[in-house]
């Protein structure tokens, strides 16, 4: 797959992870906003667990990646402002 060969999923994941880690810092209200590389590995674990036959097109892979990224990172956020920060 072209997405895997040019490493765009890896680069996008690391770029978003870096942005989240620098912008969404823990505060007393958000003490659980501690993100590390283990979270990145969870995104890729979710991608690897899918059967190859399910990945029929690059669009499906991108949707799966977005879902896994949201599952790992966005589900921990406590307000809509932080969720929109990740989505934009």
C-alpha positions in Angstrom: 0.0 0.0 0.0 1.2 3.5 -0.9 0.2 4.8 2.5 2.6 2.4 4.2 5.4 2.8 1.7 5.6 6.5 2.1 5.1 6.3 5.9 2.4 9.0 5.9 0.5 7.2 8.6 3.6 7.0 10.8 4.5 10.6 10.2 1.0 11.8 10.8 0.7 9.9 14.0 4.0 11.2 15.3 3.2 14.7 14.3 -0.2 14.7 16.1 1.3 13.0 19.1 4.0 15.8 19.3 1.3 18.5 19.0 -0.9 16.9 21.7 2.0 16.4 24.0 3.2 20.0 23.8 -0.3 21.7 23.7 -2.5 19.6 26.0 -0.4 19.7 29.2 -1.6 18.3 32.5 -3.3 20.7 34.9 -5.0 20.1 38.3 -8.3 19.7 36.3 -6.7 17.5 33.6 -4.1 15.6 35.6 -4.6 12.5 33.4 -3.4 14.4 30.3 -0.1 12.5 30.3 0.7 11.2 26.9 3.7 9.0 26.0 4.9 6.7 23.2 2.9 3.9 24.7 -0.1 5.7 23.4 1.4 5.8 19.9 2.0 2.1 20.0 -1.7 1.5 21.0 -2.7 3.3 17.7 -0.5 0.9 15.7 -1.6 -2.1 17.7 -5.2 -1.3 16.7 -4.1 -1.1 13.0 -2.2 -4.4 13.1 -5.1 -6.3 14.6 -7.4 -5.8 11.6 -7.5 -8.5 9.0 -6.0 -7.5 5.7 -9.1 -8.5 3.7 -10.9 -5.7 5.6 -8.6 -3.1 4.2 -10.0 -2.8 0.8 -8.9 0.8 -0.1 -6.6 3.6 1.2 -9.8 5.4 2.4 -10.6 2.5 4.7 -7.1 2.5 6.1 -7.3 6.2 6.8 -10.7 5.8 8.5 -9.4 3.0 10.6 -6.3 5.1 11.6 -8.5 8.1 12.5 -10.7 5.8 14.6 -7.8 4.3 16.4 -6.2 7.7 17.0 -9.5 9.0 18.5 -9.9 5.8 20.6 -6.5 6.2 22.2 -6.1 10.0 22.5 -9.5 11.7 22.1 -11.4 9.4 24.5 -9.2 10.7 27.4 -10.1 14.4 26.8 -12.6 16.0 29.1 -14.1 18.9 27.1 -15.2 19.7 23.6 -12.5 22.4 23.2 -9.7 19.9 23.5 -11.5 17.4 21.2 -11.8 20.1 18.6 -8.2 20.9 19.0 -7.2 17.4 17.9 -9.8 17.2 15.1 -8.7 20.5 13.5 
